[in-house]
């Protein structure tokens, strides 16, 4: 037996299993957004498919079959997840999570979290939180963990910044005993990646805010809030909103506070007869909608209203939007737009077969309310503007409302596979389509295309996806057997300022002509590529045919010697019978006409 070397040697790396063996980590990070520089990337987006154990990334061409970018077998144990800006792709493995980026999807980092199932990214992609169902034994007794905070930097260690032991995340509904359960994500990141916070209930109730990347408590102490039930970060500022229920004679309340200035509260609103609250920040952070579920006077049922906090205005005024007590709120969704302030509410009214669905679109006052008055000598009086219904759509059955990422357009997803494309500004239904068994609707990041998807998780039917334009015109219907997952690749936020975007909208016709020409040129290039591919195939066929004819001609003397003729249909000239040749005569008969005639029985006539 050979003696072991006393000095440790690093084991060789298997190139087939470790992409980092190519030494391309730095190059991959440098080209992290190389897909955005691809010709035509301004007009189309990538999407990811997981089919059985195969993962593939494709370009949506906007016309015809998609274009394959990258594919890999047995890449992940569970559906992969893109980071918020599409820079990284997370894959799940028994040992933990791997991070991939760059044009060839080079592995740039590993997170050693065995059995991880969920990932929550920070808005700036600098950090992530992972969770797994099974606790992992810590280095010391009593330090088991199943939730961890990680840095996404390739130079960071494969070990977490900090670990925690968290209960299993669950749905928004409470348990049968009335106690609320923890919801995912457990940890929530601030908009600038400076802080990450979690809510703790019980004896140490409060919001624990940690500074990144050190993961120490900000101010060395938590934000103590008795009986806190939920919290949320603003998407544009370091503002925390939270709510507490009614305790003893104290009303429930919703509070918006600055951070890290703990004692600076922008607004507090007292609420009564509260069963539950859900907080929804608008994408720009200008408004906070609090969905309040209240008990009726008899305490036997509940109803809902919305408290709209106008964050950017002085003293943070609050609008109240009341819903009918017979309506059950199914979904709330802000419009992703910087020029308008609207939200949609999906509600069901009635029970059983008489149930109908109503989609309300509310118009919210802009951050700065206009004033009236003519001239400097006139007294200007503020005009009170409140949130009001802008559109109302009565439908038989709607399962979900999906806003375009650019605003204005919404897609209504029906329970039976119906899809309705609606223009909110003009109040018109542009198209209606159907995709039987559909389990989801996904807008691409540009807002130009919509995908309806049927996956194996939702249906045992033929799985696949359909693409439509934003106006509802079908582009492609694709059957993908074994489809398990579909996802568009996100894009980073635009670098244009609000003024630049307004200028583009003002001169939209000029830009439209430019991009229409680019679209036509791209379609011409696609047609040219198809023709060149067909021409190449034809030339390959002709070359193969010529090669076969040459082999046939080369073997002709041998055929003559063995059989005495050149082909199987006729003997060659000069061949004689018995010399290997044989003349075969073939008779062919054809029925011209067939006639049946009934004949009397002669024997019976003789007996008579």
Secondary structure by P-SEA (a helix, b strand, c coil): ccccccbbbbcccccccccccccaaaaaaaacccccccccccccbbbbbbcccbbbbbbcccccbbbbccccccccccbbbbcccccbbbbbcccbbbbbbccccccccccccccccbbbbccccccbbbbbcbbbbccccccccccccccccccccccccbbbbbccccccccccccccccccccccccccccbbbbbbccccbbbbbbccccccccccccccccccccccccccccccccccccccccccbbbbbbccccccccbbbbbccccbbbbbbcccccbbbbbbbbbccccccccbbbbbbccccccbbbbbbbcccccccccccccccccccbbbbbbbccccccbbbbbbbbbbbccbbbbbbcccccbbbbbbbcccccbbbbbcccccccccccccbbbbbcccbbbbbbbcccccccccccccccccccccccccbbbbbbcccccccccccccccccccccbbbbbcccccccccccccccccaaaaaaaaaaaaaaaaaaaaaaaaaaaaaaaaaaaaaaaaaaaaaaaaaaaaaaaaaaaaaaaaaccccccccccccccccccbbbbbbbbbbbcbbbbbbbccaaaaaac
